[in-house]
Every structure is written in C-alpha cells, then in structure tokens.
Amino acid sequence: MRVLLKVVLDCEPEAAWRAIQSPAVLREVYSPLVAVESLEPKGFPSRWEEGAHPVRMRAAGLVPMGDQVIALEFPERRHEGVQIMRDRGAGLTGLNRVFTEWDHRIAIARDPKDPGKTLYREQLRFSAGPLTAAVWPALWALWQWRSARLKQLAPTWSSRLGEPGQA
C-alpha cells in the first residue's frame, strides 16, 4: 500500500534539501505526535548520512511505539534538478515490527510555477501483512500532519549556512 504527499513549500529547494537531511527537522516535523530519539552511541548526527540510524519512537512522547532503523540512501538524480532521499528501514521492536516492507522516498525540486519555492513529494510504500489496510489510515493521518508541519516550518529554512532561520 502507499501514502503520497505533494506540497509546495515556501523556501528555496536548496533550503528544503538541507532541511530534510537534518535529524532536528525530522523531530520537529513529527512533534508533538511522535517523539524520535536516537539510539546511536553519539546521538543524532548533525546531518543525515547514508547508512543505518537506529531510533526509538514514542507516541505523544510517552507511549512506546518501538525501535526502528532509518536506513538512508541518496540515489543519483534521475531527473535534472531533482534530489532524492530514500529510507528503506525496518521496525526492530514494538509496534514498528508490524511493517514487513518500508520504502520511503522524498523528492525535492524547484516548483515550476514559482522558482523561489520547492515542489516537495513523498511516497511511502509499505506492507504490514494482513494488517496493511488497518494501518493505512493511521499512516495517512500522520502524513497529513507531516504536510502541515513542513508547510509551517519551511519559511524558516535557509539555504545559506550561518544565517538566521537555517535548518
């Protein structure tokens, strides 16, 4: 099954690309519905790198959802001006183990209607075995939350290091 998201963000694509590579932004986008805590020995990196990043998730910051690994890749661009981040992670414990397939892709590009804005697209393909149809509404709702948070946060992101509002 899949969940799709397509929004225009009020920031330059370079700023959006930097933002999605930030664990701090991931935490802000999910907050306060889901708290995400790093299980890496040194905590979250300042910027996501390719590879496995174990995390613990809690609904509303209190209710354990379980541990999962965020397994990131940055595939080569397939289309000019499009940058892609892919997470092929997996649930390790708790409710997160219900997912037998997880393929989450984020694509960042310049908005063709307004070059100063970002066309942000996400696709989550997942399976939870016989529970897939029951899980879909919760993920769809969470993605609507993500959409609203992304729109709210995007104007604060800057593509230039050291400037106010940088992500």
Contacts in CASP RR format, 6 or more apart in sequence:
PFRMAT RR
TARGET T0000
AUTHOR 0000-0000-0000
METHOD contacts of the structure
MODEL  1
MRVLLKVVLDCEPEAAWRAIQSPAVLREVYSPLVAVESLEPKGFPSRWEE
GAHPVRMRAAGLVPMGDQVIALEFPERRHEGVQIMRDRGAGLTGLNRVFT
EWDHRIAIARDPKDPGKTLYREQLRFSAGPLTAAVWPALWALWQWRSARL
KQLAPTWSSRLGEPGQA
1 125 0 8 1.000
1 126 0 8 1.000
1 127 0 8 1.000
1 132 0 8 1.000
1 133 0 8 1.000
1 136 0 8 1.000
2 123 0 8 1.000
2 124 0 8 1.000
2 125 0 8 1.000
2 126 0 8 1.000
3 122 0 8 1.000
3 123 0 8 1.000
3 124 0 8 1.000
3 126 0 8 1.000
3 136 0 8 1.000
3 139 0 8 1.000
3 140 0 8 1.000
3 143 0 8 1.000
4 121 0 8 1.000
4 122 0 8 1.000
4 123 0 8 1.000
4 124 0 8 1.000
5 120 0 8 1.000
5 121 0 8 1.000
5 122 0 8 1.000
5 123 0 8 1.000
5 143 0 8 1.000
5 146 0 8 1.000
5 147 0 8 1.000
6 119 0 8 1.000
6 120 0 8 1.000
6 121 0 8 1.000
6 122 0 8 1.000
7 120 0 8 1.000
7 147 0 8 1.000
7 150 0 8 1.000
7 151 0 8 1.000
8 111 0 8 1.000
8 113 0 8 1.000
8 114 0 8 1.000
8 117 0 8 1.000
8 118 0 8 1.000
8 119 0 8 1.000
8 120 0 8 1.000
9 16 0 8 1.000
9 117 0 8 1.000
9 118 0 8 1.000
9 120 0 8 1.000
9 150 0 8 1.000
9 151 0 8 1.000
9 154 0 8 1.000
10 117 0 8 1.000
10 151 0 8 1.000
10 154 0 8 1.000
10 155 0 8 1.000
11 19 0 8 1.000
11 116 0 8 1.000
11 117 0 8 1.000
11 118 0 8 1.000
11 154 0 8 1.000
11 155 0 8 1.000
11 157 0 8 1.000
11 158 0 8 1.000
11 159 0 8 1.000
12 116 0 8 1.000
12 117 0 8 1.000
12 118 0 8 1.000
12 159 0 8 1.000
13 81 0 8 1.000
13 83 0 8 1.000
13 108 0 8 1.000
13 109 0 8 1.000
13 110 0 8 1.000
13 118 0 8 1.000
13 119 0 8 1.000
13 159 0 8 1.000
14 159 0 8 1.000
15 118 0 8 1.000
15 154 0 8 1.000
15 157 0 8 1.000
15 158 0 8 1.000
15 159 0 8 1.000
15 167 0 8 1.000
16 108 0 8 1.000
16 118 0 8 1.000
16 120 0 8 1.000
16 154 0 8 1.000
16 157 0 8 1.000
17 83 0 8 1.000
17 108 0 8 1.000
17 159 0 8 1.000
18 157 0 8 1.000
18 159 0 8 1.000
18 166 0 8 1.000
18 167 0 8 1.000
19 25 0 8 1.000
19 153 0 8 1.000
19 154 0 8 1.000
19 157 0 8 1.000
19 167 0 8 1.000
20 26 0 8 1.000
20 85 0 8 1.000
20 106 0 8 1.000
20 108 0 8 1.000
21 47 0 8 1.000
21 48 0 8 1.000
21 85 0 8 1.000
22 46 0 8 1.000
22 47 0 8 1.000
22 48 0 8 1.000
22 167 0 8 1.000
23 36 0 8 1.000
23 38 0 8 1.000
23 44 0 8 1.000
23 45 0 8 1.000
23 46 0 8 1.000
23 47 0 8 1.000
23 48 0 8 1.000
23 53 0 8 1.000
24 44 0 8 1.000
24 167 0 8 1.000
25 153 0 8 1.000
25 157 0 8 1.000
25 167 0 8 1.000
26 36 0 8 1.000
27 35 0 8 1.000
27 36 0 8 1.000
28 149 0 8 1.000
28 153 0 8 1.000
29 146 0 8 1.000
29 149 0 8 1.000
29 150 0 8 1.000
29 153 0 8 1.000
30 36 0 8 1.000
30 142 0 8 1.000
30 145 0 8 1.000
30 146 0 8 1.000
30 149 0 8 1.000
31 149 0 8 1.000
32 60 0 8 1.000
32 61 0 8 1.000
33 59 0 8 1.000
33 60 0 8 1.000
33 142 0 8 1.000
33 145 0 8 1.000
34 57 0 8 1.000
34 58 0 8 1.000
34 59 0 8 1.000
34 60 0 8 1.000
34 61 0 8 1.000
34 65 0 8 1.000
34 142 0 8 1.000
35 57 0 8 1.000
35 58 0 8 1.000
35 60 0 8 1.000
35 61 0 8 1.000
36 55 0 8 1.000
36 56 0 8 1.000
36 57 0 8 1.000
37 55 0 8 1.000
37 56 0 8 1.000
37 57 0 8 1.000
37 58 0 8 1.000
38 44 0 8 1.000
38 53 0 8 1.000
38 54 0 8 1.000
38 55 0 8 1.000
39 54 0 8 1.000
39 55 0 8 1.000
39 56 0 8 1.000
39 67 0 8 1.000
40 53 0 8 1.000
40 54 0 8 1.000
44 53 0 8 1.000
45 53 0 8 1.000
48 70 0 8 1.000
48 72 0 8 1.000
48 85 0 8 1.000
49 72 0 8 1.000
50 72 0 8 1.000
50 73 0 8 1.000
50 74 0 8 1.000
51 71 0 8 1.000
51 72 0 8 1.000
51 73 0 8 1.000
52 69 0 8 1.000
52 70 0 8 1.000
52 71 0 8 1.000
52 89 0 8 1.000
53 69 0 8 1.000
53 70 0 8 1.000
53 71 0 8 1.000
53 72 0 8 1.000
54 67 0 8 1.000
54 68 0 8 1.000
54 69 0 8 1.000
54 70 0 8 1.000
54 92 0 8 1.000
55 67 0 8 1.000
55 68 0 8 1.000
55 69 0 8 1.000
55 70 0 8 1.000
56 64 0 8 1.000
56 66 0 8 1.000
56 67 0 8 1.000
57 64 0 8 1.000
57 65 0 8 1.000
57 66 0 8 1.000
57 67 0 8 1.000
57 68 0 8 1.000
57 96 0 8 1.000
58 64 0 8 1.000
58 65 0 8 1.000
58 66 0 8 1.000
59 65 0 8 1.000
64 94 0 8 1.000
65 94 0 8 1.000
65 95 0 8 1.000
65 96 0 8 1.000
66 91 0 8 1.000
66 92 0 8 1.000
66 93 0 8 1.000
66 94 0 8 1.000
66 95 0 8 1.000
66 96 0 8 1.000
66 97 0 8 1.000
67 91 0 8 1.000
67 92 0 8 1.000
67 93 0 8 1.000
67 94 0 8 1.000
67 96 0 8 1.000
68 89 0 8 1.000
68 90 0 8 1.000
68 91 0 8 1.000
68 92 0 8 1.000
68 96 0 8 1.000
69 89 0 8 1.000
69 90 0 8 1.000
69 91 0 8 1.000
69 92 0 8 1.000
70 87 0 8 1.000
70 89 0 8 1.000
71 87 0 8 1.000
71 88 0 8 1.000
71 89 0 8 1.000
71 90 0 8 1.000
72 85 0 8 1.000
72 86 0 8 1.000
72 87 0 8 1.000
73 85 0 8 1.000
73 86 0 8 1.000
73 87 0 8 1.000
73 88 0 8 1.000
74 83 0 8 1.000
74 84 0 8 1.000
74 85 0 8 1.000
74 86 0 8 1.000
75 84 0 8 1.000
75 86 0 8 1.000
77 83 0 8 1.000
77 84 0 8 1.000
78 84 0 8 1.000
79 109 0 8 1.000
81 109 0 8 1.000
81 110 0 8 1.000
82 107 0 8 1.000
82 108 0 8 1.000
82 109 0 8 1.000
83 107 0 8 1.000
83 108 0 8 1.000
83 109 0 8 1.000
84 105 0 8 1.000
84 106 0 8 1.000
84 107 0 8 1.000
84 108 0 8 1.000
85 105 0 8 1.000
85 106 0 8 1.000
86 103 0 8 1.000
86 104 0 8 1.000
86 105 0 8 1.000
86 106 0 8 1.000
87 102 0 8 1.000
87 103 0 8 1.000
87 104 0 8 1.000
87 105 0 8 1.000
88 102 0 8 1.000
88 103 0 8 1.000
88 104 0 8 1.000
89 102 0 8 1.000
89 104 0 8 1.000
90 99 0 8 1.000
90 102 0 8 1.000
91 97 0 8 1.000
91 99 0 8 1.000
91 102 0 8 1.000
98 128 0 8 1.000
98 129 0 8 1.000
98 131 0 8 1.000
98 135 0 8 1.000
99 126 0 8 1.000
99 127 0 8 1.000
99 128 0 8 1.000
99 135 0 8 1.000
100 127 0 8 1.000
100 128 0 8 1.000
100 129 0 8 1.000
101 125 0 8 1.000
101 126 0 8 1.000
101 127 0 8 1.000
102 124 0 8 1.000
102 125 0 8 1.000
102 126 0 8 1.000
103 124 0 8 1.000
103 125 0 8 1.000
103 126 0 8 1.000
104 122 0 8 1.000
104 123 0 8 1.000
104 124 0 8 1.000
104 125 0 8 1.000
105 122 0 8 1.000
105 123 0 8 1.000
105 124 0 8 1.000
106 120 0 8 1.000
106 121 0 8 1.000
106 122 0 8 1.000
107 120 0 8 1.000
107 121 0 8 1.000
107 122 0 8 1.000
108 118 0 8 1.000
108 119 0 8 1.000
108 120 0 8 1.000
109 118 0 8 1.000
109 119 0 8 1.000
109 121 0 8 1.000
110 116 0 8 1.000
110 117 0 8 1.000
110 118 0 8 1.000
110 119 0 8 1.000
111 117 0 8 1.000
111 118 0 8 1.000
111 119 0 8 1.000
112 119 0 8 1.000
118 154 0 8 1.000
120 150 0 8 1.000
122 143 0 8 1.000
122 146 0 8 1.000
124 139 0 8 1.000
124 143 0 8 1.000
126 132 0 8 1.000
126 135 0 8 1.000
126 139 0 8 1.000
128 134 0 8 1.000
128 135 0 8 1.000
153 167 0 8 1.000
156 165 0 8 1.000
156 167 0 8 1.000
157 165 0 8 1.000
157 166 0 8 1.000
157 167 0 8 1.000
158 164 0 8 1.000
158 165 0 8 1.000
158 166 0 8 1.000
158 167 0 8 1.000
160 166 0 8 1.000
END
